[in-house]
């Protein structure tokens, strides 16, 4: 019943306004609770919800792995299974978030996302550098294969 309530709140969250400058709202508390105890993916429906997830994970010292994707993207659909498996495997150690680029244009601009799928890892509320397929440090993994994604997440959640 509690999980159903959490899922309903997260699904209905876009219909409510979240004011970050005031006391934590009910959605802040639910997202914070979800960040600590969840074992499934969170889908961020708006910028305020995304910011709340990042803020809550900072408070609870958890990494956030974000996948920027679109439903129409073939590569996104291919890597989605691996991302889901990793969220189940490491869900108690990190927060896994899906961000649909078709509905979250402001986040694309904020983080300079130009290609999908793109993955970012946040720690302490900030993007961190990871190693891309060419061995270079970057804050964005663009279109990684499943092996690189697995390796990156395994290192991040240590």
Secondary structure, 3 states (H helix, E strand, C coil): CHHHHHHHHHHHHHHCCCCCCCCCCHHHHHHHHHHHHCCCCEEECCHHHHHHHHHHHHHCCCEEEEEEECCCCHHHHHHHHHHHHHHHHHCCCEEEEEEECCCCHHHHHHHCCCCCCEEEEEECCEECCEECCCCCEECCEECCCHHHHHHHHHHHCC
